[in-house]
């Protein structure tokens, strides 16, 4: 996190004042730097659809687990399979598991609760218990955020329970440092088969990723993380950023496409630059033209909406029509917290980013028959060049209004994109996942 407040409090005197005056004290988040996904022990509990398989799944991920609490042990993660809870009364099992061990959480620990997709329950009691998990996870996330820890919920179905590995590995690892209080739904479409990569360290090897808006900021971070995981990158950006884009593609050994995605011939230009096809399409390009609605110009409305969602829709339709998105492919739209909670002076941007959510949710069932998934990532307050233009007061508020009391980094969004691209994430489609540190704005 790069702001003056956090820099100021990193000394003993400032920490004393912070503690005694009750000032915000943002924790230092751990982010993935290679090596094991989890550096510590994860405690497993619960009885449900995946509980019997959790030890083996964790072992395959290289994660050390135990099912027995030990006095004095610090846990890097807690995983509870709550998919078997079938009444309001049985939700007390959550309290019985978590209360004795919450004080034993290590810094930047992870909590993952596993539930049964509420729509697939068979009784009213089970529906109550499973839907209640969302309130539980979001509440516990706010309790543990002070030491950089997070809590998230994964809903499965009986058919998709075996496809939890990539999601469990992501949510338990530092790769998910800024993913907090979120709900991931597996098996909402017919896509439930999960593929295990030949090389876990490079799960995207042999795949090709198109990233729009790749010259700078979030797009550049996505290109780097996807390349780290083995993908060949095709970066796209507008002509004014051609130099930045080509420098990055030279660094990553990728190729570049320079065009305005709103141009009439953009779908054809992009298709020509993809050769025989692409595995991942990340629609990241976007702009802001902020004005309150009473001062909004039509051209600024139209441009923001078309870049964020109109052009991605046309490009995706063209690539699908010409069978350029390979089976097992991923289409990922970059939404925003503004599309969920709204934002003063951003009616055009909020409309566009909410439209991205509508786009992937409509697309997901349509592309299931060709084994393609469609999902959205909704970043919250992320430390980008765009943020630096905000007034200091708004920036400070944006950083502190979350369970983790800070803004995220571009790499946090990139890691979430890489997780959705993982071959083991095939059962995730039609999801919207916020990368926001459990921001207090929006649901």
C-alpha positions as CSV (number, residue, x, y, z in Angstrom):
1,X,0.0,0.0,0.0
2,X,1.5,3.3,-1.0
3,X,-0.1,6.2,0.9
4,X,1.3,8.7,3.4
5,X,-0.8,7.5,6.3
6,X,0.5,3.9,6.2
7,X,4.1,5.2,5.7
8,X,3.7,7.5,8.8
9,X,2.5,4.8,11.2
10,X,5.4,2.4,10.5
11,X,7.5,3.4,13.6
12,X,7.1,2.6,17.3
13,X,6.0,6.1,18.4
14,X,3.3,6.2,15.7
15,X,2.1,2.7,16.6
16,X,1.7,3.7,20.2
17,X,-0.4,6.7,19.1
18,X,-2.4,4.5,16.8
19,X,-3.2,2.0,19.5
20,X,-4.1,4.5,22.2
21,X,-6.1,6.9,20.0
22,X,-8.0,4.2,18.2
23,X,-6.7,5.2,14.8
24,X,-6.8,2.8,11.8
25,X,-3.9,0.4,11.7
26,X,-3.7,-1.2,8.3
27,X,-2.0,-4.6,8.5
28,X,0.9,-5.5,6.1
29,X,-0.6,-8.0,3.7
30,X,1.3,-11.1,2.6
31,X,1.4,-11.5,-1.2
32,X,2.6,-14.6,-3.2
33,X,6.3,-14.6,-4.0
34,X,6.7,-18.2,-5.1
35,X,7.1,-21.4,-3.2
36,X,4.3,-23.2,-1.2
37,X,0.8,-21.9,-1.5
38,X,0.4,-21.9,2.3
39,X,3.3,-21.5,4.7
40,X,1.8,-23.0,7.8
41,X,-0.9,-25.5,8.9
42,X,-4.6,-25.4,7.9
43,X,-7.2,-26.9,10.3
44,X,-10.0,-28.8,8.7
45,X,-13.5,-29.3,10.1
46,X,-17.1,-29.9,9.2
47,X,-19.0,-32.8,7.6
48,X,-20.4,-32.4,4.1
49,X,-19.9,-32.9,0.4
50,X,-16.1,-32.4,0.4
51,X,-15.0,-33.1,3.9
52,X,-13.8,-36.6,3.2
53,X,-11.7,-35.4,0.2
54,X,-10.2,-32.3,1.8
55,X,-7.1,-33.9,3.2
56,X,-6.2,-35.4,-0.2
57,X,-7.0,-32.2,-2.1
58,X,-4.9,-30.2,0.3
59,X,-2.0,-32.7,0.0
60,X,-2.1,-32.5,-3.8
61,X,-1.9,-28.7,-3.4
62,X,1.1,-29.1,-1.1
63,X,-0.8,-27.7,1.9
64,X,-0.2,-29.2,5.4
65,X,-3.5,-29.9,7.2
66,X,-4.8,-31.4,10.4
67,X,-8.2,-32.2,11.8
68,X,-7.1,-32.1,15.4
69,X,-6.7,-28.9,17.4
70,X,-3.5,-28.6,19.3
71,X,-2.8,-26.3,22.2
72,X,-0.5,-23.4,21.3
73,X,-0.5,-24.1,17.6
74,X,-1.0,-21.1,15.2
75,X,-3.1,-21.8,12.1
76,X,-2.5,-20.3,8.7
77,X,-5.9,-21.4,7.6
78,X,-9.3,-22.7,8.7
79,X,-11.5,-24.7,6.4
80,X,-15.0,-25.8,7.4
81,X,-17.3,-27.9,5.3
82,X,-20.7,-26.6,6.2
83,X,-22.5,-28.1,3.2
84,X,-24.2,-30.7,5.5
85,X,-25.9,-28.1,7.7
86,X,-29.6,-28.6,7.2
87,X,-31.5,-26.4,9.7
88,X,-31.2,-23.2,11.6
89,X,-30.2,-25.1,14.7
90,X,-27.3,-26.9,13.0
91,X,-25.6,-23.6,12.3
92,X,-24.2,-23.7,15.8
93,X,-21.6,-26.1,14.4
94,X,-20.0,-23.0,12.9
95,X,-19.6,-21.5,16.4
96,X,-18.4,-24.7,17.9
97,X,-15.6,-25.0,15.3
98,X,-14.4,-21.4,15.0
99,X,-14.7,-20.0,18.5
100,X,-12.0,-22.1,20.1
101,X,-9.5,-21.4,17.4
102,X,-10.0,-17.8,16.3
103,X,-7.4,-16.6,18.8
104,X,-4.9,-19.0,17.2
105,X,-5.0,-17.5,13.8
106,X,-1.6,-16.5,12.4
107,X,-1.2,-13.1,10.7
108,X,-2.7,-13.0,7.2
109,X,-4.5,-16.3,7.8
110,X,-7.3,-17.6,5.6
111,X,-10.8,-18.9,6.4
112,X,-12.7,-20.8,3.8
113,X,-16.3,-22.0,4.4
114,X,-17.8,-24.6,2.0
115,X,-21.5,-24.7,1.5
116,X,-24.1,-26.3,-0.7
117,X,-25.5,-24.0,-3.4
118,X,-28.8,-22.8,-1.7
119,X,-30.8,-23.4,-4.9
120,X,-29.9,-27.1,-4.7
121,X,-31.2,-27.7,-1.1
122,X,-34.2,-29.9,-0.6
123,X,-35.8,-28.5,2.6
124,X,-36.6,-25.1,4.0
125,X,-34.2,-25.7,6.9
126,X,-31.3,-26.5,4.6
127,X,-32.0,-23.4,2.5
128,X,-32.0,-21.3,5.7
129,X,-28.7,-22.8,6.9
130,X,-26.9,-22.6,3.6
131,X,-28.0,-19.0,2.8
132,X,-27.0,-18.1,6.3
133,X,-23.4,-18.9,5.5
134,X,-23.1,-15.7,3.6
135,X,-23.9,-13.6,6.6
136,X,-21.5,-15.7,8.7
137,X,-18.6,-15.4,6.4
138,X,-19.0,-11.6,5.8
139,X,-19.3,-11.0,9.5
140,X,-16.3,-13.1,10.5
141,X,-14.2,-11.5,7.8
142,X,-14.8,-8.1,9.5
143,X,-13.7,-9.6,12.8
144,X,-10.4,-10.9,11.6
145,X,-9.4,-8.3,9.0
146,X,-7.2,-6.4,11.5
147,X,-4.3,-8.8,11.2
148,X,-4.6,-9.1,7.4
149,X,-6.7,-12.3,7.6
150,X,-9.6,-13.0,5.2
151,X,-12.7,-15.2,5.0
152,X,-14.5,-16.4,1.9
153,X,-17.4,-18.8,1.1
154,X,-17.4,-21.4,-1.7
155,X,-20.7,-22.9,-2.7
156,X,-20.6,-26.3,-4.4
157,X,-23.1,-28.8,-5.9
158,X,-22.9,-32.5,-5.6
159,X,-21.7,-32.6,-9.2
160,X,-19.0,-29.8,-8.8
161,X,-17.7,-30.8,-5.3
162,X,-14.7,-32.5,-6.9
163,X,-13.7,-29.3,-8.7
164,X,-12.8,-27.3,-5.6
165,X,-9.1,-27.7,-5.8
166,X,-8.0,-24.6,-7.7
167,X,-10.4,-22.4,-5.7
168,X,-9.3,-23.8,-2.4
169,X,-5.7,-23.3,-3.3
170,X,-6.3,-19.7,-4.4
171,X,-8.4,-18.6,-1.4
172,X,-6.0,-20.2,1.1
173,X,-2.9,-18.6,-0.5
174,X,-1.4,-15.1,-0.4
175,X,-2.6,-14.8,-4.0
176,X,-6.0,-13.9,-2.5
177,X,-4.6,-11.3,-0.2
178,X,-7.3,-8.7,-1.2
179,X,-10.2,-11.1,-1.8
180,X,-12.3,-11.0,1.3
181,X,-15.9,-11.6,2.2
182,X,-16.7,-13.1,-1.2
183,X,-18.9,-15.9,-2.4
184,X,-17.7,-18.2,-5.2
185,X,-20.3,-20.5,-6.8
186,X,-19.2,-23.7,-8.4
187,X,-21.5,-25.7,-10.7
188,X,-24.0,-23.0,-11.6
189,X,-23.8,-24.2,-15.2
190,X,-23.3,-27.6,-16.7
191,X,-19.5,-27.1,-16.6
192,X,-18.2,-29.1,-13.6
193,X,-15.2,-31.1,-14.9
194,X,-11.9,-29.8,-13.6
195,X,-8.5,-30.5,-15.3
196,X,-5.3,-30.8,-13.3
197,X,-2.3,-29.0,-14.9
198,X,0.8,-31.1,-15.7
199,X,3.0,-28.5,-14.0
200,X,1.3,-26.9,-11.0
201,X,3.9,-24.1,-11.0
202,X,2.9,-23.2,-14.6
203,X,-0.8,-24.2,-14.9
204,X,-1.4,-22.1,-18.0
205,X,1.5,-23.5,-20.1
206,X,0.6,-24.0,-23.7
207,X,-2.3,-21.5,-23.4
208,X,-2.7,-18.1,-25.1
209,X,-4.2,-15.0,-23.4
210,X,-5.6,-11.9,-24.9
211,X,-5.5,-8.9,-22.5
212,X,-7.0,-5.6,-23.6
213,X,-5.7,-2.4,-22.0
214,X,-2.4,-4.2,-21.4
215,X,0.0,-1.3,-21.8
216,X,-0.3,-0.1,-18.2
217,X,-1.9,-0.5,-14.8
218,X,-4.2,-3.5,-14.2
219,X,-3.7,-4.8,-17.7
220,X,0.1,-4.9,-17.5
221,X,-0.2,-6.7,-14.1
222,X,-2.5,-9.3,-15.6
223,X,-0.2,-9.9,-18.5
224,X,2.8,-10.4,-16.1
225,X,0.9,-12.8,-13.8
226,X,-0.6,-14.8,-16.7
227,X,2.9,-15.1,-18.2
228,X,4.3,-16.2,-14.8
229,X,1.8,-19.0,-14.9
230,X,2.9,-20.1,-18.3
231,X,0.6,-18.4,-20.8
232,X,1.6,-16.7,-24.0
233,X,0.4,-13.1,-24.0
234,X,-1.2,-11.1,-26.7
235,X,-1.5,-7.6,-25.4
236,X,-3.8,-5.0,-26.9
237,X,-3.9,-1.2,-26.3
238,X,-4.6,2.0,-28.1
239,X,-2.1,3.7,-30.5
240,X,-0.9,6.3,-27.9
241,X,0.2,3.5,-25.6
242,X,1.9,1.5,-28.4
243,X,5.4,2.1,-26.9
244,X,4.4,0.9,-23.4
245,X,2.6,-2.1,-24.8
246,X,5.4,-3.2,-27.1
247,X,8.0,-2.8,-24.3
248,X,6.0,-5.0,-22.1
249,X,5.4,-7.6,-24.8
250,X,9.1,-7.7,-25.6
251,X,9.7,-8.3,-21.9
252,X,7.2,-11.2,-21.7
253,X,7.9,-12.7,-25.1
254,X,4.4,-11.9,-26.3
255,X,2.8,-10.1,-29.3
256,X,0.9,-6.9,-29.5
257,X,-2.2,-5.6,-31.2
258,X,-2.6,-1.8,-31.5
259,X,-6.1,-0.6,-32.1
260,X,-9.1,1.2,-30.8
261,X,-11.5,-1.5,-29.6
262,X,-14.5,0.7,-30.4
263,X,-13.5,0.9,-34.1
264,X,-15.9,-0.8,-36.6
265,X,-13.2,-3.2,-37.8
266,X,-11.8,-3.9,-34.3
267,X,-13.2,-7.5,-34.0
268,X,-11.6,-8.4,-37.4
269,X,-8.3,-6.7,-36.5
270,X,-8.2,-8.6,-33.2
271,X,-9.1,-11.9,-34.8
272,X,-6.3,-11.5,-37.3
273,X,-3.8,-10.9,-34.5
274,X,-4.8,-14.1,-32.7
275,X,-3.8,-16.6,-35.4
276,X,-5.4,-20.0,-34.8
277,X,-7.2,-18.9,-31.6
278,X,-7.0,-17.9,-28.0
279,X,-7.7,-19.6,-24.7
280,X,-8.3,-16.6,-22.4
281,X,-10.0,-13.3,-23.3
282,X,-9.6,-10.7,-20.6
283,X,-11.7,-7.5,-21.3
284,X,-9.8,-5.1,-19.2
285,X,-9.8,-1.9,-21.3
286,X,-11.7,0.9,-19.8
287,X,-11.8,4.7,-19.3
288,X,-13.5,7.2,-17.0
289,X,-15.1,10.5,-18.0
290,X,-16.6,11.5,-14.6
291,X,-19.3,14.2,-14.3
292,X,-22.5,14.3,-12.3
293,X,-25.4,13.3,-14.5
294,X,-26.7,16.9,-14.7
295,X,-23.5,17.9,-16.4
296,X,-22.9,14.7,-18.5
297,X,-22.3,15.0,-22.2
298,X,-23.7,12.3,-24.5
299,X,-20.3,11.6,-26.1
300,X,-18.7,10.9,-22.7
301,X,-21.5,8.6,-21.8
302,X,-21.3,6.7,-25.1
303,X,-17.5,6.3,-25.0
304,X,-17.3,5.0,-21.5
305,X,-20.1,2.5,-22.0
306,X,-18.8,1.3,-25.4
307,X,-15.2,0.8,-24.3
308,X,-16.2,-1.1,-21.1
309,X,-18.9,-3.4,-22.4
310,X,-20.2,-2.5,-25.9
311,X,-16.9,-3.3,-27.7
312,X,-16.2,-6.4,-25.5
313,X,-19.6,-7.8,-26.4
314,X,-19.0,-7.3,-30.2
315,X,-15.4,-8.7,-30.0
316,X,-16.5,-11.7,-28.0
317,X,-19.4,-12.5,-30.4
318,X,-17.0,-12.3,-33.4
319,X,-14.4,-14.6,-31.8
320,X,-17.0,-17.1,-30.8
321,X,-18.7,-17.0,-34.2
322,X,-15.4,-17.8,-35.8
323,X,-14.5,-20.4,-33.2
324,X,-11.4,-18.6,-32.1
325,X,-12.0,-19.2,-28.4
326,X,-10.8,-22.7,-27.8
327,X,-12.7,-25.3,-25.8
328,X,-11.9,-24.9,-22.2
329,X,-11.5,-21.2,-22.8
330,X,-12.2,-18.3,-20.4
331,X,-13.9,-15.0,-21.0
332,X,-13.3,-12.5,-18.2
333,X,-14.9,-9.1,-17.9
334,X,-13.4,-6.5,-15.6
335,X,-16.2,-4.8,-13.8
336,X,-15.9,-2.5,-10.7
337,X,-17.3,-1.8,-7.3
338,X,-18.9,1.2,-9.0
339,X,-21.0,-1.2,-11.0
340,X,-22.3,-2.8,-7.7
341,X,-22.6,0.1,-5.3
342,X,-22.7,3.1,-7.6
343,X,-20.5,6.2,-7.3
344,X,-21.2,9.9,-7.2
345,X,-20.3,11.4,-10.5
346,X,-19.9,8.1,-12.3
347,X,-23.3,7.2,-13.6
348,X,-21.8,6.4,-17.0
349,X,-19.0,4.3,-15.5
350,X,-21.4,2.6,-13.0
351,X,-23.8,1.7,-15.8
352,X,-20.9,0.3,-17.9
353,X,-19.4,-1.8,-15.2
354,X,-22.8,-3.1,-14.1
355,X,-23.3,-4.0,-17.7
356,X,-20.2,-6.1,-17.6
357,X,-21.8,-8.2,-15.0
358,X,-25.0,-8.6,-17.0
359,X,-22.8,-9.5,-20.0
360,X,-21.0,-12.4,-18.4
361,X,-24.1,-13.7,-16.6
362,X,-25.9,-13.8,-19.9
363,X,-23.0,-15.3,-21.7
364,X,-22.2,-18.1,-19.2
365,X,-25.0,-20.5,-20.1
366,X,-24.7,-19.7,-23.8
367,X,-21.0,-20.8,-24.0
368,X,-21.3,-23.8,-21.7
369,X,-21.9,-26.1,-24.6
370,X,-18.5,-25.2,-26.1
371,X,-16.8,-25.7,-22.7
372,X,-16.1,-22.0,-22.2
373,X,-16.7,-20.1,-19.0
374,X,-17.6,-16.4,-18.5
375,X,-17.0,-14.5,-15.3
376,X,-16.4,-11.0,-14.0
377,X,-13.9,-9.5,-11.6
378,X,-15.0,-6.4,-9.8
379,X,-12.0,-4.4,-8.3
380,X,-12.6,-2.1,-5.4
381,X,-10.1,0.5,-4.4
382,X,-6.9,-0.5,-6.2
383,X,-3.7,1.6,-6.1
384,X,-3.4,2.6,-9.8
385,X,-2.4,5.7,-11.7
386,X,-6.1,6.6,-11.9
387,X,-6.3,6.7,-8.1
388,X,-3.5,9.1,-7.8
389,X,-5.6,11.8,-9.5
390,X,-8.2,11.6,-6.8
391,X,-8.3,14.2,-4.0
392,X,-6.4,13.1,-0.9
393,X,-9.4,12.9,1.3
394,X,-11.3,10.7,-1.1
395,X,-8.2,8.5,-1.5
396,X,-7.8,8.1,2.2
397,X,-11.4,7.2,2.8
398,X,-11.3,4.7,-0.1
399,X,-8.3,3.0,1.5
400,X,-9.7,2.8,5.0
401,X,-13.3,1.8,4.2
402,X,-12.6,-2.0,4.0
403,X,-12.0,-4.8,6.4
404,X,-8.3,-4.7,5.6
405,X,-8.2,-0.9,6.0
406,X,-6.2,-0.3,2.8
407,X,-6.3,-0.3,-1.0
408,X,-5.3,-3.2,-3.1
409,X,-2.5,-3.6,-5.6
410,X,-2.9,-4.3,-9.3
411,X,-1.3,-7.7,-8.7
412,X,-4.3,-8.6,-6.5
413,X,-6.7,-8.3,-9.5
414,X,-4.2,-10.1,-11.7
415,X,-4.0,-13.1,-9.4
416,X,-7.8,-13.4,-9.4
417,X,-7.8,-13.4,-13.2
418,X,-5.1,-16.1,-13.2
419,X,-7.2,-18.2,-10.8
420,X,-10.3,-18.1,-13.1
421,X,-8.0,-19.1,-16.0
422,X,-6.6,-22.1,-14.1
423,X,-7.7,-25.4,-15.8
424,X,-9.1,-26.5,-12.4
425,X,-11.6,-23.6,-12.4
426,X,-13.8,-25.0,-15.1
427,X,-16.8,-25.2,-12.8
428,X,-16.8,-21.5,-12.1
429,X,-19.0,-19.6,-14.6
430,X,-21.4,-16.7,-14.3
431,X,-19.7,-15.5,-11.1
432,X,-18.8,-12.0,-10.1
433,X,-16.0,-11.8,-7.6
434,X,-14.9,-8.6,-5.9
435,X,-11.3,-7.9,-5.3
436,X,-11.9,-5.2,-2.7
437,X,-10.6,-6.2,0.7
438,X,-14.3,-6.5,1.7
439,X,-15.0,-2.9,1.0
440,X,-17.8,-1.5,3.1
441,X,-19.6,-0.1,0.0
442,X,-21.9,-2.5,-1.9
443,X,-22.9,-6.0,-1.2
